Amino acid sequence: MSILRVEQLSFQYLQANRNALRAVTCEFEPGTVTAIVGANGAGKSTLCFALAGFIPHFFRGKLQGKVYVNGADTQQTPLAQLVTQVGMVFQNPFNQISGAKLTVSEEVAFGLENLGIARAEMETRVARTLQLFDLQHVAQQSPFALSGGQQQRLALASIFIMEPPVMILDEPTAQLDPHGTRQVMKTIQTLAAHGRTIVLVEHKLEWVARLAARVLVLDKGALVADGEPRAILSRANAWGLIETRYARAARAAMERGLIEKKELLPQTLEQAKDWFQIEG
């Protein structure tokens, strides 16, 4: 059974002159990593808001269609109940740091405090979570003293500790340098290894190819492609996406007649070595 199901979903924000989503239908299976890609304004964040229940409970507008979380209709389910099922991490970690806690450790524990979790269990879960997200060495530092990558891992940890079965990550590396990006993507791999259902919005397609088992493409609010990452990303140009460096190199080699034309382009280093028949 799908953990998330979207049926003919359309949404238009108040005072907007067009739909942000147009008749989107898709499902997400438990324990999978699905990436959502598309050009700016394609509707990626809006779909995330709908999956998390922020539409219609927070963002208002004209809504048609249905979203189900574990079989529950999000329009009929209170947001307070939905957040226990779906956790969302935004691209700017500042938006999720409470500002009410002095240390990283306290920030991670904040959600559990609100749920009234017993202190002994809270301490155990905080210690385990800090270790999992490699934040144990900064546990007593201020959240605002951390690097960008550390702050994003803190935002992920603060959601993870609440144990939602689904985590939606809306461009979590958008404001990070390559080092911070690697840190966060490694953490996402850890989340997937722990059986969480991950929905990832990401512009860095090489990481999409590495992490996702499935890719959805949005274009002007419509779902225009859904499939295996390499097949989808080989057509990245069709939707105005920036190809990976490996795909660009492969396309250039084909255009120059150096290699026979192939439908699937490499998206990762491992795929490129095989595509170009490079040994070692």
Buried (B, 14 or more C-beta within 10 A) or exposed (E): EBBBBBBEBBBBBEEEEEBBBBBBEBBBEBBBBBBBBBBEEBBBBBBBBBBBBBBBBEBEBEBBBBBBBBEBEBBEBEEEEBBEBBBBBBBBBEEBBEEEBEBBBBBBBBBBEEEEBEEEEBBEBBBEBBEBBBBBEBBEBBBEEBBBBBBBBBBBBBBBBBEBBBBBBBBBBBBBEEEBBBBBBEBBBBBBEEEBBBBBBBBBBBBBBBBBBBBBBBBBBBBBBBEEBBEBBBBBEEBEBEBBBBBBBBBEBBEEEEBEEEEBBBBBBEBBBEBBEEEE
